[in-house]
């Protein structure tokens, strides 16, 4: 095990240690897939219940600092690593007691997982109930809350951080990206990584966060527990992400989300498309959009300037829209620049 390194002076939180009280368990999806779930109970009485879901290739240890912030405010916190990543890696295929890994990647089972977990969480925990989700997790959370017929997740408030509503194709026309990805899938490369990932590349860090210390924290956890690491996205994943963005364009889908929603957009995001976030925000019945001009994709793990601004925006939103016993005001769409 690598030697422990003192955490950054940017924060009082030791980001390389599981905090006292953070407990892990196994939660099974409807198909039997075992997922690593976590629970961090709040002091009684709790401020409310907060479900946090991360992005692609993430694991809960990356977000100890943000979770500590909410826990100190009295929130009881729960969540799980998405199937296929972190502590919820694919079980062995072919076992009589373990589900087989799907031949083609789809977001649908992950949405089912979130709906199932959230409905159970909401039934056994005190309100208000808040879902906070980042990047891919934010896309999945929006889809879970938009599920028709009252069958979806139904939090009192939803916070979407750098939501992956469309990929940032960096100047390449989206139709051309779809053609290239479809060609790779058709050629049989669907399950293969779309590129080689070099974790030592300085450009990789800056695509995620301006905080070298927080970036190194995530690498430390991967070295300490290699099973937490997930490689580059597959061609199948990229195809599903592009298809997911097209699905959100359909009229009537995002309009089904009735709870108040806060969306945080990173002005320097190199991974997701900012214009797509703004389009979805404009269609949601009750939404606030905050644009953090100097933030990079991992807003909650960025340098302290944009990170603290994001936490402040989230805190203010929760005080207004998820306070115990306080009714939500009339629907509104608000855009603020920071």
MINU-527513 format. One record per residue (C-alpha): residue in three letters; z, y, x; residue number from 1. Coordinates in Angstrom, 1 decimal. Example, Ala and Ser with C-alpha at 12.3 -4.5 7.8 and 13.67 -1.06 7.14 Angstrom:
<nodes>
rest  pz  py  px  nr
ALA  7.8  -4.5  12.3  1 $
SER  7.1  -1.1  13.7  2 $
</nodes>
This chain:
<nodes>
rest  pz  py  px  nr
UNK  0.0  0.0  0.0  1 $
UNK  -0.9  3.4  1.4  2 $
UNK  2.0  5.6  2.4  3 $
UNK  3.2  8.1  -0.2  4 $
UNK  2.0  11.7  0.4  5 $
UNK  3.9  14.7  -0.9  6 $
UNK  2.4  16.1  -4.0  7 $
UNK  0.7  19.5  -4.0  8 $
UNK  2.8  22.6  -4.0  9 $
UNK  0.7  23.7  -7.0  10 $
UNK  3.1  21.8  -9.3  11 $
UNK  6.6  20.5  -9.4  12 $
UNK  5.4  17.2  -10.8  13 $
UNK  5.0  14.2  -8.5  14 $
UNK  1.5  13.1  -9.5  15 $
UNK  1.8  9.9  -7.4  16 $
UNK  4.6  8.3  -9.3  17 $
UNK  5.1  7.0  -12.8  18 $
UNK  7.6  9.3  -14.4  19 $
UNK  10.9  7.9  -15.7  20 $
UNK  10.5  6.8  -19.3  21 $
UNK  6.7  6.1  -19.2  22 $
UNK  6.4  2.5  -20.4  23 $
UNK  3.3  0.3  -20.4  24 $
UNK  2.4  -2.5  -22.8  25 $
UNK  -0.7  -4.4  -23.9  26 $
UNK  -2.4  -3.5  -27.2  27 $
UNK  -5.2  -5.6  -28.5  28 $
UNK  -8.4  -4.4  -30.2  29 $
UNK  -9.6  -6.0  -33.4  30 $
UNK  -11.8  -8.4  -31.4  31 $
UNK  -8.8  -9.4  -29.2  32 $
UNK  -9.7  -7.2  -26.2  33 $
UNK  -6.4  -6.4  -24.3  34 $
UNK  -5.9  -2.8  -23.4  35 $
UNK  -3.2  -1.2  -21.3  36 $
UNK  -1.3  1.1  -23.6  37 $
UNK  1.4  3.5  -22.6  38 $
UNK  4.3  5.2  -24.4  39 $
UNK  6.5  8.1  -23.3  40 $
UNK  9.3  8.7  -25.9  41 $
UNK  10.5  12.2  -26.5  42 $
UNK  14.1  13.4  -26.8  43 $
UNK  15.3  13.3  -30.4  44 $
UNK  14.2  14.9  -32.5  45 $
UNK  10.6  15.0  -31.2  46 $
UNK  8.4  18.0  -31.5  47 $
UNK  5.8  15.7  -32.9  48 $
UNK  3.5  12.8  -31.7  49 $
UNK  0.6  13.3  -29.3  50 $
UNK  -2.1  10.7  -28.6  51 $
UNK  -4.0  11.4  -25.3  52 $
UNK  -7.3  9.8  -24.4  53 $
UNK  -9.1  10.3  -21.1  54 $
UNK  -12.8  10.2  -20.1  55 $
UNK  -15.1  7.7  -18.6  56 $
UNK  -13.8  5.9  -15.5  57 $
UNK  -10.4  7.5  -16.0  58 $
UNK  -6.9  6.0  -16.2  59 $
UNK  -3.6  7.5  -17.4  60 $
UNK  -2.2  8.1  -13.9  61 $
UNK  -4.8  10.9  -13.4  62 $
UNK  -3.1  12.9  -16.2  63 $
UNK  0.6  12.5  -15.4  64 $
UNK  0.8  16.3  -14.8  65 $
UNK  -0.7  17.3  -18.2  66 $
UNK  1.4  14.6  -20.0  67 $
UNK  4.5  15.9  -18.3  68 $
UNK  3.7  19.4  -19.6  69 $
UNK  3.6  18.2  -23.2  70 $
UNK  6.5  15.9  -22.8  71 $
UNK  8.7  18.7  -21.6  72 $
UNK  7.8  20.5  -24.8  73 $
UNK  9.2  17.7  -26.9  74 $
UNK  6.1  15.7  -27.7  75 $
UNK  6.3  11.9  -27.9  76 $
UNK  3.2  10.7  -26.1  77 $
UNK  1.0  7.6  -26.4  78 $
UNK  -2.4  6.4  -25.5  79 $
UNK  -4.4  3.6  -23.9  80 $
UNK  -7.0  3.1  -21.2  81 $
UNK  -10.4  2.6  -22.8  82 $
UNK  -11.8  -0.9  -22.7  83 $
UNK  -13.7  -1.6  -19.6  84 $
UNK  -11.8  0.8  -17.3  85 $
UNK  -8.5  1.6  -15.8  86 $
UNK  -6.0  -1.0  -16.8  87 $
UNK  -8.2  -2.3  -19.6  88 $
UNK  -10.9  -4.0  -17.6  89 $
UNK  -13.2  -6.6  -19.2  90 $
UNK  -11.5  -10.0  -19.7  91 $
UNK  -13.2  -13.1  -18.5  92 $
UNK  -16.2  -14.1  -20.6  93 $
UNK  -16.5  -17.6  -22.1  94 $
UNK  -12.8  -18.2  -22.6  95 $
UNK  -11.6  -19.6  -25.9  96 $
UNK  -8.9  -17.0  -26.1  97 $
UNK  -10.6  -14.0  -24.6  98 $
UNK  -13.5  -12.0  -26.0  99 $
UNK  -16.9  -12.0  -24.2  100 $
UNK  -18.2  -8.8  -22.7  101 $
UNK  -21.1  -7.4  -24.7  102 $
UNK  -24.6  -7.8  -23.3  103 $
UNK  -25.5  -4.1  -24.0  104 $
UNK  -23.1  -1.2  -23.7  105 $
UNK  -22.1  0.5  -27.0  106 $
UNK  -19.6  3.2  -27.8  107 $
UNK  -18.9  1.6  -31.3  108 $
UNK  -16.2  -0.8  -30.2  109 $
UNK  -14.4  2.0  -28.4  110 $
UNK  -14.5  4.1  -31.6  111 $
UNK  -13.1  1.1  -33.5  112 $
UNK  -10.3  0.8  -30.9  113 $
UNK  -9.3  4.4  -31.3  114 $
UNK  -9.3  4.3  -35.0  115 $
UNK  -7.2  1.1  -35.0  116 $
UNK  -4.7  2.5  -32.5  117 $
UNK  -4.5  5.9  -34.1  118 $
UNK  -3.9  4.6  -37.6  119 $
UNK  -1.1  2.3  -36.3  120 $
UNK  0.4  5.2  -34.2  121 $
UNK  0.3  7.6  -37.1  122 $
UNK  2.0  5.1  -39.5  123 $
UNK  5.0  4.5  -37.2  124 $
UNK  5.6  7.9  -35.5  125 $
UNK  6.8  11.3  -36.7  126 $
UNK  4.4  14.1  -37.3  127 $
UNK  2.7  16.4  -36.8  128 $
UNK  0.2  14.0  -35.2  129 $
UNK  -2.2  15.5  -32.6  130 $
UNK  -5.0  13.8  -30.7  131 $
UNK  -6.0  15.3  -27.3  132 $
UNK  -9.1  13.8  -25.6  133 $
UNK  -11.2  14.6  -22.6  134 $
UNK  -15.0  14.3  -22.0  135 $
UNK  -16.2  10.9  -23.2  136 $
UNK  -12.9  10.4  -24.9  137 $
UNK  -13.4  13.7  -26.8  138 $
UNK  -16.8  12.4  -28.1  139 $
UNK  -15.2  9.2  -29.2  140 $
UNK  -12.3  11.1  -30.8  141 $
UNK  -14.7  13.3  -32.8  142 $
UNK  -16.6  10.3  -34.0  143 $
UNK  -13.4  8.5  -34.9  144 $
UNK  -12.2  11.5  -37.0  145 $
UNK  -15.7  11.8  -38.6  146 $
UNK  -15.8  8.3  -39.9  147 $
UNK  -16.7  8.3  -43.6  148 $
UNK  -14.8  7.0  -46.5  149 $
UNK  -11.3  7.8  -45.3  150 $
UNK  -11.6  5.0  -42.7  151 $
UNK  -11.3  7.1  -39.6  152 $
UNK  -8.5  8.7  -37.6  153 $
UNK  -6.8  11.5  -39.5  154 $
UNK  -4.6  13.6  -37.1  155 $
UNK  -3.1  16.9  -38.1  156 $
UNK  -5.0  18.6  -35.2  157 $
UNK  -7.6  17.6  -32.7  158 $
UNK  -8.1  19.0  -29.2  159 $
UNK  -11.3  18.3  -27.3  160 $
UNK  -11.4  19.1  -23.6  161 $
UNK  -14.8  19.4  -22.0  162 $
UNK  -16.2  17.2  -24.7  163 $
UNK  -19.2  15.0  -23.8  164 $
UNK  -21.5  15.9  -26.8  165 $
UNK  -24.6  15.9  -24.5  166 $
UNK  -25.1  15.1  -20.8  167 $
UNK  -25.9  17.9  -18.4  168 $
UNK  -29.3  16.8  -17.1  169 $
UNK  -29.3  19.6  -14.6  170 $
UNK  -32.7  21.2  -15.4  171 $
UNK  -34.4  17.9  -16.2  172 $
UNK  -35.8  18.0  -19.8  173 $
UNK  -33.7  15.7  -22.0  174 $
UNK  -36.8  13.9  -23.2  175 $
UNK  -37.7  13.1  -19.6  176 $
UNK  -34.2  11.8  -18.9  177 $
UNK  -34.4  9.6  -22.0  178 $
UNK  -37.8  8.2  -20.8  179 $
UNK  -36.5  7.5  -17.3  180 $
UNK  -33.3  5.8  -18.5  181 $
UNK  -35.1  3.7  -21.1  182 $
UNK  -37.6  2.6  -18.4  183 $
UNK  -34.7  1.4  -16.2  184 $
UNK  -33.1  -0.4  -19.1  185 $
UNK  -36.4  -2.1  -20.1  186 $
UNK  -36.9  -3.2  -16.5  187 $
UNK  -33.6  -5.1  -16.7  188 $
UNK  -31.4  -2.7  -14.8  189 $
UNK  -29.2  -1.7  -17.8  190 $
UNK  -26.0  -3.2  -16.5  191 $
UNK  -26.5  -1.9  -13.0  192 $
UNK  -25.0  1.3  -11.7  193 $
UNK  -27.4  4.2  -12.1  194 $
UNK  -26.5  5.5  -8.6  195 $
UNK  -24.3  4.8  -5.6  196 $
UNK  -21.0  6.6  -5.8  197 $
UNK  -19.6  8.2  -2.6  198 $
UNK  -16.0  9.2  -3.2  199 $
UNK  -15.9  11.1  0.1  200 $
UNK  -18.8  13.4  -0.9  201 $
UNK  -17.3  16.9  -1.2  202 $
UNK  -19.9  17.6  -3.9  203 $
UNK  -18.4  14.9  -6.0  204 $
UNK  -15.0  16.6  -5.9  205 $
UNK  -16.4  20.0  -6.9  206 $
UNK  -18.3  18.5  -9.8  207 $
UNK  -14.9  17.4  -11.2  208 $
UNK  -12.3  19.9  -10.0  209 $
UNK  -11.7  22.8  -7.6  210 $
UNK  -8.3  21.3  -6.7  211 $
UNK  -8.7  19.1  -3.6  212 $
UNK  -5.0  18.0  -4.0  213 $
UNK  -5.6  16.7  -7.5  214 $
UNK  -8.8  15.0  -6.5  215 $
UNK  -7.0  13.2  -3.6  216 $
UNK  -4.3  12.1  -6.1  217 $
UNK  -6.8  10.1  -8.1  218 $
UNK  -8.2  8.6  -4.9  219 $
UNK  -4.6  7.6  -3.9  220 $
UNK  -4.0  5.8  -7.2  221 $
UNK  -7.3  3.9  -6.7  222 $
UNK  -6.3  2.9  -3.2  223 $
UNK  -2.8  1.9  -4.4  224 $
UNK  -4.1  -0.1  -7.4  225 $
UNK  -7.8  -0.9  -6.8  226 $
UNK  -8.2  -2.5  -10.2  227 $
UNK  -7.9  1.0  -11.7  228 $
UNK  -11.2  2.1  -10.1  229 $
UNK  -14.4  2.2  -12.0  230 $
UNK  -17.8  2.8  -10.4  231 $
UNK  -20.8  4.9  -11.4  232 $
UNK  -22.1  4.7  -14.9  233 $
UNK  -24.6  2.0  -15.7  234 $
UNK  -28.1  2.8  -17.1  235 $
UNK  -26.9  1.3  -20.4  236 $
UNK  -24.0  3.8  -20.5  237 $
UNK  -26.3  6.7  -19.8  238 $
UNK  -28.6  5.5  -22.6  239 $
UNK  -25.7  5.2  -25.0  240 $
UNK  -24.5  8.7  -24.0  241 $
UNK  -27.9  10.3  -24.7  242 $
UNK  -28.1  8.4  -28.0  243 $
UNK  -24.6  9.6  -28.9  244 $
UNK  -25.6  13.2  -28.4  245 $
UNK  -28.6  12.7  -30.7  246 $
UNK  -26.3  11.2  -33.3  247 $
UNK  -24.1  14.2  -33.4  248 $
UNK  -27.1  16.4  -34.4  249 $
UNK  -27.3  14.6  -37.7  250 $
UNK  -26.2  16.9  -40.5  251 $
UNK  -23.1  15.8  -42.3  252 $
UNK  -21.4  13.9  -39.5  253 $
UNK  -19.3  16.5  -37.7  254 $
UNK  -18.8  18.3  -41.0  255 $
UNK  -16.6  15.4  -42.1  256 $
UNK  -13.9  16.4  -39.6  257 $
UNK  -11.4  18.2  -41.8  258 $
UNK  -8.5  18.8  -39.4  259 $
UNK  -8.3  22.0  -37.3  260 $
UNK  -10.1  21.5  -33.9  261 $
UNK  -9.7  23.2  -30.6  262 $
UNK  -12.6  22.8  -28.2  263 $
UNK  -12.3  23.8  -24.5  264 $
UNK  -15.5  24.4  -22.6  265 $
UNK  -15.7  24.6  -18.8  266 $
UNK  -18.0  27.4  -17.6  267 $
UNK  -18.8  25.5  -14.4  268 $
UNK  -19.2  22.1  -15.9  269 $
UNK  -21.9  20.1  -14.1  270 $
UNK  -21.5  16.9  -16.2  271 $
UNK  -21.7  17.9  -19.9  272 $
UNK  -23.9  20.4  -21.7  273 $
UNK  -22.0  23.6  -22.7  274 $
UNK  -24.6  24.5  -25.4  275 $
UNK  -24.0  21.2  -27.2  276 $
UNK  -20.3  22.0  -27.4  277 $
UNK  -21.0  25.4  -28.9  278 $
UNK  -23.4  23.9  -31.4  279 $
UNK  -20.8  21.4  -32.6  280 $
UNK  -18.1  24.0  -32.7  281 $
UNK  -20.2  26.1  -35.0  282 $
UNK  -20.7  23.2  -37.4  283 $
UNK  -17.1  22.1  -37.6  284 $
UNK  -15.3  23.3  -40.8  285 $
UNK  -12.2  24.5  -38.9  286 $
UNK  -12.7  25.1  -35.2  287 $
UNK  -11.7  27.3  -32.3  288 $
UNK  -13.7  27.4  -29.1  289 $
UNK  -12.2  28.6  -25.8  290 $
UNK  -14.6  29.0  -22.9  291 $
UNK  -12.9  28.9  -19.5  292 $
UNK  -15.5  30.6  -17.3  293 $
UNK  -14.1  29.4  -13.9  294 $
UNK  -13.2  25.8  -15.0  295 $
UNK  -14.9  22.7  -13.8  296 $
UNK  -15.2  19.4  -15.8  297 $
UNK  -11.7  18.0  -15.3  298 $
UNK  -10.1  21.1  -16.8  299 $
UNK  -6.6  19.5  -17.0  300 $
UNK  -6.8  18.6  -13.3  301 $
UNK  -8.5  21.7  -12.1  302 $
UNK  -7.1  24.5  -9.9  303 $
UNK  -4.1  26.2  -11.4  304 $
UNK  -6.0  29.2  -12.7  305 $
UNK  -8.2  27.5  -15.3  306 $
UNK  -5.8  24.6  -15.7  307 $
UNK  -2.9  26.8  -16.8  308 $
UNK  -5.2  28.9  -19.0  309 $
UNK  -6.2  25.7  -20.7  310 $
UNK  -2.7  24.5  -21.2  311 $
UNK  -1.8  27.9  -22.6  312 $
UNK  -4.6  27.8  -25.1  313 $
UNK  -3.6  24.3  -26.2  314 $
UNK  0.0  25.4  -26.6  315 $
UNK  -0.9  28.4  -28.6  316 $
UNK  -3.2  26.3  -30.9  317 $
UNK  -0.5  23.7  -31.5  318 $
UNK  2.1  26.4  -32.3  319 $
UNK  -0.3  27.8  -34.9  320 $
UNK  -1.9  24.7  -36.3  321 $
UNK  0.5  21.8  -35.7  322 $
UNK  4.0  23.3  -36.1  323 $
UNK  6.4  21.1  -38.1  324 $
UNK  6.5  22.2  -41.7  325 $
UNK  3.8  25.0  -41.2  326 $
UNK  0.7  24.9  -43.4  327 $
UNK  -2.6  25.3  -41.8  328 $
UNK  -4.3  28.7  -42.5  329 $
UNK  -7.8  29.0  -43.9  330 $
UNK  -10.6  27.5  -42.0  331 $
UNK  -12.1  29.7  -39.3  332 $
UNK  -14.3  29.5  -36.2  333 $
UNK  -13.1  31.6  -33.3  334 $
UNK  -14.7  32.1  -29.9  335 $
UNK  -12.7  33.5  -27.0  336 $
UNK  -13.8  34.1  -23.5  337 $
UNK  -11.4  33.6  -20.6  338 $
</nodes>
